[in-house]
Amino acid sequence: MTVRVGKPAPEFQTRAYAQGEIKSVALADYKGKWVLLYFYPGDFTFV
């Protein structure tokens, strides 16, 4: 599957830091809301 700008993101679930704690979140949790997906793989690494 190819992700493209301006197209819907594929459904996914992951662990994330949100509202002061690490918890499981899914894209479906935000259905009907604006969402910004921002990834930076260097976080919490020694790179």
PDBQT receptor file of N, H, CA, C and O in Angstrom, charges set to zero:
ATOM      1  N   MET A   1       0.846  -1.171   0.000  1.00  0.00    +0.000 N 
ATOM      2  CA  MET A   1       0.000   0.000   0.000  1.00  0.00    +0.000 C 
ATOM      3  C   MET A   1       0.894   1.239   0.000  1.00  0.00    +0.000 C 
ATOM      4  O   MET A   1       1.859   1.311   0.761  1.00  0.00    +0.000 OA
ATOM      5  N   THR A   2       0.582   2.186  -0.831  1.00  0.00    +0.000 N 
ATOM      6  H   THR A   2      -0.202   2.127  -1.449  1.00  0.00    +0.000 HD
ATOM      7  CA  THR A   2       1.337   3.427  -0.907  1.00  0.00    +0.000 C 
ATOM      8  C   THR A   2       0.553   4.542  -0.220  1.00  0.00    +0.000 C 
ATOM      9  O   THR A   2      -0.637   4.724  -0.475  1.00  0.00    +0.000 OA
ATOM     10  N   VAL A   3       1.226   5.281   0.647  1.00  0.00    +0.000 N 
ATOM     11  H   VAL A   3       2.194   5.134   0.854  1.00  0.00    +0.000 HD
ATOM     12  CA  VAL A   3       0.619   6.422   1.319  1.00  0.00    +0.000 C 
ATOM     13  C   VAL A   3       0.873   7.652   0.470  1.00  0.00    +0.000 C 
ATOM     14  O   VAL A   3       1.994   7.874   0.011  1.00  0.00    +0.000 OA
ATOM     15  N   ARG A   4      -0.160   8.453   0.259  1.00  0.00    +0.000 N 
ATOM     16  H   ARG A   4      -1.070   8.273   0.632  1.00  0.00    +0.000 HD
ATOM     17  CA  ARG A   4      -0.033   9.639  -0.599  1.00  0.00    +0.000 C 
ATOM     18  C   ARG A   4      -0.618  10.860   0.091  1.00  0.00    +0.000 C 
ATOM     19  O   ARG A   4      -1.603  10.765   0.824  1.00  0.00    +0.000 OA
ATOM     20  N   VAL A   5      -0.006  11.996  -0.149  1.00  0.00    +0.000 N 
ATOM     21  H   VAL A   5       0.794  12.074  -0.744  1.00  0.00    +0.000 HD
ATOM     22  CA  VAL A   5      -0.484  13.260   0.402  1.00  0.00    +0.000 C 
ATOM     23  C   VAL A   5      -1.886  13.537  -0.129  1.00  0.00    +0.000 C 
ATOM     24  O   VAL A   5      -2.139  13.411  -1.327  1.00  0.00    +0.000 OA
ATOM     25  N   GLY A   6      -2.786  13.912   0.757  1.00  0.00    +0.000 N 
ATOM     26  H   GLY A   6      -2.581  14.015   1.731  1.00  0.00    +0.000 HD
ATOM     27  CA  GLY A   6      -4.150  14.244   0.370  1.00  0.00    +0.000 C 
ATOM     28  C   GLY A   6      -5.092  13.060   0.316  1.00  0.00    +0.000 C 
ATOM     29  O   GLY A   6      -6.284  13.239   0.062  1.00  0.00    +0.000 OA
ATOM     30  N   LYS A   7      -4.599  11.864   0.546  1.00  0.00    +0.000 N 
ATOM     31  H   LYS A   7      -3.631  11.719   0.753  1.00  0.00    +0.000 HD
ATOM     32  CA  LYS A   7      -5.430  10.658   0.546  1.00  0.00    +0.000 C 
ATOM     33  C   LYS A   7      -5.617  10.168   1.974  1.00  0.00    +0.000 C 
ATOM     34  O   LYS A   7      -4.790  10.468   2.836  1.00  0.00    +0.000 OA
ATOM     35  N   PRO A   8      -6.676   9.425   2.244  1.00  0.00    +0.000 N 
ATOM     36  CA  PRO A   8      -6.885   8.900   3.599  1.00  0.00    +0.000 C 
ATOM     37  C   PRO A   8      -5.742   7.984   4.039  1.00  0.00    +0.000 C 
ATOM     38  O   PRO A   8      -5.219   7.209   3.238  1.00  0.00    +0.000 OA
ATOM     39  N   ALA A   9      -5.364   8.075   5.292  1.00  0.00    +0.000 N 
ATOM     40  H   ALA A   9      -5.789   8.704   5.943  1.00  0.00    +0.000 HD
ATOM     41  CA  ALA A   9      -4.316   7.209   5.850  1.00  0.00    +0.000 C 
ATOM     42  C   ALA A   9      -4.899   5.820   6.088  1.00  0.00    +0.000 C 
ATOM     43  O   ALA A   9      -6.085   5.690   6.389  1.00  0.00    +0.000 OA
ATOM     44  N   PRO A  10      -4.078   4.784   5.955  1.00  0.00    +0.000 N 
ATOM     45  CA  PRO A  10      -4.566   3.441   6.260  1.00  0.00    +0.000 C 
ATOM     46  C   PRO A  10      -4.815   3.302   7.769  1.00  0.00    +0.000 C 
ATOM     47  O   PRO A  10      -4.148   3.951   8.575  1.00  0.00    +0.000 OA
ATOM     48  N   GLU A  11      -5.757   2.472   8.135  1.00  0.00    +0.000 N 
ATOM     49  H   GLU A  11      -6.299   1.944   7.481  1.00  0.00    +0.000 HD
ATOM     50  CA  GLU A  11      -6.060   2.250   9.555  1.00  0.00    +0.000 C 
ATOM     51  C   GLU A  11      -4.852   1.621  10.244  1.00  0.00    +0.000 C 
ATOM     52  O   GLU A  11      -4.207   0.738   9.680  1.00  0.00    +0.000 OA
ATOM     53  N   PHE A  12      -4.545   2.069  11.454  1.00  0.00    +0.000 N 
ATOM     54  H   PHE A  12      -5.070   2.786  11.912  1.00  0.00    +0.000 HD
ATOM     55  CA  PHE A  12      -3.451   1.484  12.222  1.00  0.00    +0.000 C 
ATOM     56  C   PHE A  12      -3.708   1.683  13.704  1.00  0.00    +0.000 C 
ATOM     57  O   PHE A  12      -4.524   2.510  14.111  1.00  0.00    +0.000 OA
ATOM     58  N   GLN A  13      -2.988   0.901  14.501  1.00  0.00    +0.000 N 
ATOM     59  H   GLN A  13      -2.325   0.229  14.170  1.00  0.00    +0.000 HD
ATOM     60  CA  GLN A  13      -3.028   1.025  15.959  1.00  0.00    +0.000 C 
ATOM     61  C   GLN A  13      -1.589   0.941  16.452  1.00  0.00    +0.000 C 
ATOM     62  O   GLN A  13      -0.807   0.139  15.942  1.00  0.00    +0.000 OA
ATOM     63  N   THR A  14      -1.233   1.761  17.438  1.00  0.00    +0.000 N 
ATOM     64  H   THR A  14      -1.868   2.413  17.852  1.00  0.00    +0.000 HD
ATOM     65  CA  THR A  14       0.130   1.788  17.958  1.00  0.00    +0.000 C 
ATOM     66  C   THR A  14       0.123   2.295  19.392  1.00  0.00    +0.000 C 
ATOM     67  O   THR A  14      -0.913   2.718  19.903  1.00  0.00    +0.000 OA
ATOM     68  N   ARG A  15       1.272   2.252  20.031  1.00  0.00    +0.000 N 
ATOM     69  H   ARG A  15       2.114   1.908  19.615  1.00  0.00    +0.000 HD
ATOM     70  CA  ARG A  15       1.435   2.826  21.366  1.00  0.00    +0.000 C 
ATOM     71  C   ARG A  15       2.012   4.220  21.182  1.00  0.00    +0.000 C 
ATOM     72  O   ARG A  15       2.890   4.433  20.346  1.00  0.00    +0.000 OA
ATOM     73  N   ALA A  16       1.514   5.164  21.967  1.00  0.00    +0.000 N 
ATOM     74  H   ALA A  16       0.801   4.991  22.646  1.00  0.00    +0.000 HD
ATOM     75  CA  ALA A  16       1.940   6.551  21.811  1.00  0.00    +0.000 C 
ATOM     76  C   ALA A  16       1.897   7.273  23.148  1.00  0.00    +0.000 C 
ATOM     77  O   ALA A  16       1.179   6.873  24.064  1.00  0.00    +0.000 OA
ATOM     78  N   TYR A  17       2.675   8.341  23.245  1.00  0.00    +0.000 N 
ATOM     79  H   TYR A  17       3.258   8.666  22.500  1.00  0.00    +0.000 HD
ATOM     80  CA  TYR A  17       2.632   9.223  24.405  1.00  0.00    +0.000 C 
ATOM     81  C   TYR A  17       1.524  10.234  24.144  1.00  0.00    +0.000 C 
ATOM     82  O   TYR A  17       1.634  11.062  23.240  1.00  0.00    +0.000 OA
ATOM     83  N   ALA A  18       0.469  10.166  24.926  1.00  0.00    +0.000 N 
ATOM     84  H   ALA A  18       0.380   9.494  25.661  1.00  0.00    +0.000 HD
ATOM     85  CA  ALA A  18      -0.666  11.060  24.729  1.00  0.00    +0.000 C 
ATOM     86  C   ALA A  18      -1.269  11.422  26.080  1.00  0.00    +0.000 C 
ATOM     87  O   ALA A  18      -1.491  10.556  26.926  1.00  0.00    +0.000 OA
ATOM     88  N   GLN A  19      -1.527  12.687  26.268  1.00  0.00    +0.000 N 
ATOM     89  H   GLN A  19      -1.347  13.391  25.581  1.00  0.00    +0.000 HD
ATOM     90  CA  GLN A  19      -2.154  13.194  27.493  1.00  0.00    +0.000 C 
ATOM     91  C   GLN A  19      -1.401  12.768  28.750  1.00  0.00    +0.000 C 
ATOM     92  O   GLN A  19      -2.012  12.405  29.755  1.00  0.00    +0.000 OA
ATOM     93  N   GLY A  20      -0.069  12.815  28.686  1.00  0.00    +0.000 N 
ATOM     94  H   GLY A  20       0.427  13.110  27.869  1.00  0.00    +0.000 HD
ATOM     95  CA  GLY A  20       0.767  12.557  29.853  1.00  0.00    +0.000 C 
ATOM     96  C   GLY A  20       1.073  11.109  30.160  1.00  0.00    +0.000 C 
ATOM     97  O   GLY A  20       1.675  10.817  31.193  1.00  0.00    +0.000 OA
ATOM     98  N   GLU A  21       0.673  10.186  29.287  1.00  0.00    +0.000 N 
ATOM     99  H   GLU A  21       0.183  10.423  28.448  1.00  0.00    +0.000 HD
ATOM    100  CA  GLU A  21       0.959   8.770  29.531  1.00  0.00    +0.000 C 
ATOM    101  C   GLU A  21       1.141   8.016  28.215  1.00  0.00    +0.000 C 
ATOM    102  O   GLU A  21       0.744   8.490  27.151  1.00  0.00    +0.000 OA
ATOM    103  N   ILE A  22       1.741   6.848  28.310  1.00  0.00    +0.000 N 
ATOM    104  H   ILE A  22       2.064   6.463  29.175  1.00  0.00    +0.000 HD
ATOM    105  CA  ILE A  22       1.889   5.998  27.135  1.00  0.00    +0.000 C 
ATOM    106  C   ILE A  22       0.679   5.080  27.082  1.00  0.00    +0.000 C 
ATOM    107  O   ILE A  22       0.389   4.359  28.037  1.00  0.00    +0.000 OA
ATOM    108  N   LYS A  23      -0.031   5.112  25.947  1.00  0.00    +0.000 N 
ATOM    109  H   LYS A  23       0.205   5.697  25.171  1.00  0.00    +0.000 HD
ATOM    110  CA  LYS A  23      -1.228   4.294  25.824  1.00  0.00    +0.000 C 
ATOM    111  C   LYS A  23      -1.406   3.844  24.380  1.00  0.00    +0.000 C 
ATOM    112  O   LYS A  23      -0.723   4.328  23.478  1.00  0.00    +0.000 OA
ATOM    113  N   SER A  24      -2.321   2.922  24.175  1.00  0.00    +0.000 N 
ATOM    114  H   SER A  24      -2.876   2.529  24.908  1.00  0.00    +0.000 HD
ATOM    115  CA  SER A  24      -2.620   2.418  22.844  1.00  0.00    +0.000 C 
ATOM    116  C   SER A  24      -3.582   3.391  22.159  1.00  0.00    +0.000 C 
ATOM    117  O   SER A  24      -4.597   3.777  22.739  1.00  0.00    +0.000 OA
ATOM    118  N   VAL A  25      -3.265   3.777  20.951  1.00  0.00    +0.000 N 
ATOM    119  H   VAL A  25      -2.441   3.463  20.480  1.00  0.00    +0.000 HD
ATOM    120  CA  VAL A  25      -4.135   4.653  20.173  1.00  0.00    +0.000 C 
ATOM    121  C   VAL A  25      -4.327   4.064  18.782  1.00  0.00    +0.000 C 
ATOM    122  O   VAL A  25      -3.452   3.370  18.264  1.00  0.00    +0.000 OA
ATOM    123  N   ALA A  26      -5.464   4.344  18.191  1.00  0.00    +0.000 N 
ATOM    124  H   ALA A  26      -6.175   4.908  18.612  1.00  0.00    +0.000 HD
ATOM    125  CA  ALA A  26      -5.772   3.886  16.838  1.00  0.00    +0.000 C 
ATOM    126  C   ALA A  26      -6.269   5.086  16.036  1.00  0.00    +0.000 C 
ATOM    127  O   ALA A  26      -6.843   6.020  16.597  1.00  0.00    +0.000 OA
ATOM    128  N   LEU A  27      -6.053   5.057  14.762  1.00  0.00    +0.000 N 
ATOM    129  H   LEU A  27      -5.588   4.298  14.307  1.00  0.00    +0.000 HD
ATOM    130  CA  LEU A  27      -6.534   6.139  13.914  1.00  0.00    +0.000 C 
ATOM    131  C   LEU A  27      -8.055   6.264  14.032  1.00  0.00    +0.000 C 
ATOM    132  O   LEU A  27      -8.591   7.371  13.975  1.00  0.00    +0.000 OA
ATOM    133  N   ALA A  28      -8.744   5.151  14.195  1.00  0.00    +0.000 N 
ATOM    134  H   ALA A  28      -8.309   4.252  14.241  1.00  0.00    +0.000 HD
ATOM    135  CA  ALA A  28     -10.203   5.161  14.319  1.00  0.00    +0.000 C 
ATOM    136  C   ALA A  28     -10.676   5.947  15.552  1.00  0.00    +0.000 C 
ATOM    137  O   ALA A  28     -11.812   6.421  15.577  1.00  0.00    +0.000 OA
ATOM    138  N   ASP A  29      -9.824   6.089  16.567  1.00  0.00    +0.000 N 
ATOM    139  H   ASP A  29      -8.901   5.704  16.546  1.00  0.00    +0.000 HD
ATOM    140  CA  ASP A  29     -10.176   6.855  17.767  1.00  0.00    +0.000 C 
ATOM    141  C   ASP A  29     -10.450   8.321  17.438  1.00  0.00    +0.000 C 
ATOM    142  O   ASP A  29     -11.116   9.022  18.200  1.00  0.00    +0.000 OA
ATOM    143  N   TYR A  30      -9.939   8.773  16.311  1.00  0.00    +0.000 N 
ATOM    144  H   TYR A  30      -9.398   8.203  15.692  1.00  0.00    +0.000 HD
ATOM    145  CA  TYR A  30     -10.033  10.187  15.944  1.00  0.00    +0.000 C 
ATOM    146  C   TYR A  30     -10.927  10.418  14.732  1.00  0.00    +0.000 C 
ATOM    147  O   TYR A  30     -10.857  11.474  14.103  1.00  0.00    +0.000 OA
ATOM    148  N   LYS A  31     -11.768   9.436  14.398  1.00  0.00    +0.000 N 
ATOM    149  H   LYS A  31     -11.824   8.579  14.909  1.00  0.00    +0.000 HD
ATOM    150  CA  LYS A  31     -12.649   9.557  13.242  1.00  0.00    +0.000 C 
ATOM    151  C   LYS A  31     -13.526  10.800  13.385  1.00  0.00    +0.000 C 
ATOM    152  O   LYS A  31     -14.126  11.032  14.435  1.00  0.00    +0.000 OA
ATOM    153  N   GLY A  32     -13.591  11.594  12.317  1.00  0.00    +0.000 N 
ATOM    154  H   GLY A  32     -13.103  11.405  11.465  1.00  0.00    +0.000 HD
ATOM    155  CA  GLY A  32     -14.378  12.816  12.313  1.00  0.00    +0.000 C 
ATOM    156  C   GLY A  32     -13.657  14.027  12.867  1.00  0.00    +0.000 C 
ATOM    157  O   GLY A  32     -14.231  15.114  12.938  1.00  0.00    +0.000 OA
ATOM    158  N   LYS A  33     -12.384  13.851  13.267  1.00  0.00    +0.000 N 
ATOM    159  H   LYS A  33     -11.917  12.968  13.209  1.00  0.00    +0.000 HD
ATOM    160  CA  LYS A  33     -11.585  14.950  13.804  1.00  0.00    +0.000 C 
ATOM    161  C   LYS A  33     -10.381  15.196  12.899  1.00  0.00    +0.000 C 
ATOM    162  O   LYS A  33      -9.964  14.312  12.150  1.00  0.00    +0.000 OA
ATOM    163  N   TRP A  34      -9.837  16.389  12.976  1.00  0.00    +0.000 N 
ATOM    164  H   TRP A  34     -10.175  17.107  13.584  1.00  0.00    +0.000 HD
ATOM    165  CA  TRP A  34      -8.605  16.690  12.256  1.00  0.00    +0.000 C 
ATOM    166  C   TRP A  34      -7.452  16.002  12.971  1.00  0.00    +0.000 C 
ATOM    167  O   TRP A  34      -7.364  16.048  14.198  1.00  0.00    +0.000 OA
ATOM    168  N   VAL A  35      -6.559  15.358  12.202  1.00  0.00    +0.000 N 
ATOM    169  H   VAL A  35      -6.631  15.320  11.205  1.00  0.00    +0.000 HD
ATOM    170  CA  VAL A  35      -5.423  14.642  12.781  1.00  0.00    +0.000 C 
ATOM    171  C   VAL A  35      -4.178  14.973  11.984  1.00  0.00    +0.000 C 
ATOM    172  O   VAL A  35      -4.204  14.971  10.753  1.00  0.00    +0.000 OA
ATOM    173  N   LEU A  36      -3.093  15.256  12.677  1.00  0.00    +0.000 N 
ATOM    174  H   LEU A  36      -3.072  15.258  13.677  1.00  0.00    +0.000 HD
ATOM    175  CA  LEU A  36      -1.797  15.459  12.058  1.00  0.00    +0.000 C 
ATOM    176  C   LEU A  36      -0.915  14.295  12.452  1.00  0.00    +0.000 C 
ATOM    177  O   LEU A  36      -0.644  14.093  13.636  1.00  0.00    +0.000 OA
ATOM    178  N   LEU A  37      -0.459  13.518  11.465  1.00  0.00    +0.000 N 
ATOM    179  H   LEU A  37      -0.679  13.682  10.504  1.00  0.00    +0.000 HD
ATOM    180  CA  LEU A  37       0.438  12.390  11.727  1.00  0.00    +0.000 C 
ATOM    181  C   LEU A  37       1.857  12.877  11.494  1.00  0.00    +0.000 C 
ATOM    182  O   LEU A  37       2.205  13.308  10.394  1.00  0.00    +0.000 OA
ATOM    183  N   TYR A  38       2.667  12.804  12.528  1.00  0.00    +0.000 N 
ATOM    184  H   TYR A  38       2.384  12.454  13.421  1.00  0.00    +0.000 HD
ATOM    185  CA  TYR A  38       4.038  13.308  12.467  1.00  0.00    +0.000 C 
ATOM    186  C   TYR A  38       4.961  12.231  12.995  1.00  0.00    +0.000 C 
ATOM    187  O   TYR A  38       4.821  11.792  14.137  1.00  0.00    +0.000 OA
ATOM    188  N   PHE A  39       5.902  11.805  12.172  1.00  0.00    +0.000 N 
ATOM    189  H   PHE A  39       6.016  12.162  11.245  1.00  0.00    +0.000 HD
ATOM    190  CA  PHE A  39       6.821  10.731  12.550  1.00  0.00    +0.000 C 
ATOM    191  C   PHE A  39       8.249  11.244  12.499  1.00  0.00    +0.000 C 
ATOM    192  O   PHE A  39       8.644  11.897  11.533  1.00  0.00    +0.000 OA
ATOM    193  N   TYR A  40       9.012  10.954  13.517  1.00  0.00    +0.000 N 
ATOM    194  H   TYR A  40       8.691  10.423  14.301  1.00  0.00    +0.000 HD
ATOM    195  CA  TYR A  40      10.435  11.243  13.499  1.00  0.00    +0.000 C 
ATOM    196  C   TYR A  40      11.139  10.072  14.173  1.00  0.00    +0.000 C 
ATOM    197  O   TYR A  40      11.139   9.973  15.400  1.00  0.00    +0.000 OA
ATOM    198  N   PRO A  41      11.738   9.186  13.381  1.00  0.00    +0.000 N 
ATOM    199  CA  PRO A  41      12.280   7.921  13.889  1.00  0.00    +0.000 C 
ATOM    200  C   PRO A  41      13.473   8.056  14.830  1.00  0.00    +0.000 C 
ATOM    201  O   PRO A  41      13.833   7.080  15.487  1.00  0.00    +0.000 OA
ATOM    202  N   GLY A  42      14.090   9.211  14.918  1.00  0.00    +0.000 N 
ATOM    203  H   GLY A  42      13.798  10.005  14.384  1.00  0.00    +0.000 HD
ATOM    204  CA  GLY A  42      15.258   9.357  15.777  1.00  0.00    +0.000 C 
ATOM    205  C   GLY A  42      14.950   9.566  17.246  1.00  0.00    +0.000 C 
ATOM    206  O   GLY A  42      15.865   9.567  18.069  1.00  0.00    +0.000 OA
ATOM    207  N   ASP A  43      13.674   9.746  17.601  1.00  0.00    +0.000 N 
ATOM    208  H   ASP A  43      12.930   9.745  16.933  1.00  0.00    +0.000 HD
ATOM    209  CA  ASP A  43      13.309  10.017  18.986  1.00  0.00    +0.000 C 
ATOM    210  C   ASP A  43      13.576   8.784  19.871  1.00  0.00    +0.000 C 
ATOM    211  O   ASP A  43      13.310   7.650  19.474  1.00  0.00    +0.000 OA
ATOM    212  N   PHE A  44      14.097   9.032  21.054  1.00  0.00    +0.000 N 
ATOM    213  H   PHE A  44      14.313   9.953  21.376  1.00  0.00    +0.000 HD
ATOM    214  CA  PHE A  44      14.392   7.995  22.038  1.00  0.00    +0.000 C 
ATOM    215  C   PHE A  44      15.418   6.962  21.542  1.00  0.00    +0.000 C 
ATOM    216  O   PHE A  44      15.395   5.801  21.950  1.00  0.00    +0.000 OA
ATOM    217  N   THR A  45      16.306   7.406  20.665  1.00  0.00    +0.000 N 
ATOM    218  H   THR A  45      16.325   8.349  20.334  1.00  0.00    +0.000 HD
ATOM    219  CA  THR A  45      17.390   6.530  20.193  1.00  0.00    +0.000 C 
ATOM    220  C   THR A  45      18.722   7.230  20.435  1.00  0.00    +0.000 C 
ATOM    221  O   THR A  45      18.756   8.399  20.821  1.00  0.00    +0.000 OA
ATOM    222  N   PHE A  46      19.794   6.525  20.213  1.00  0.00    +0.000 N 
ATOM    223  H   PHE A  46      19.766   5.575  19.900  1.00  0.00    +0.000 HD
ATOM    224  CA  PHE A  46      21.120   7.114  20.389  1.00  0.00    +0.000 C 
ATOM    225  C   PHE A  46      21.703   7.634  19.082  1.00  0.00    +0.000 C 
ATOM    226  O   PHE A  46      22.904   7.890  18.999  1.00  0.00    +0.000 OA
ATOM    227  N   VAL A  47      20.870   7.790  18.069  1.00  0.00    +0.000 N 
ATOM    228  H   VAL A  47      19.894   7.581  18.137  1.00  0.00    +0.000 HD
ATOM    229  CA  VAL A  47      21.323   8.281  16.747  1.00  0.00    +0.000 C 
ATOM    230  C   VAL A  47      21.568   9.760  16.833  1.00  0.00    +0.000 C 
ATOM    231  O   VAL A  47      21.953  10.380  15.842  1.00  0.00    +0.000 OA
TER     232      VAL A  47
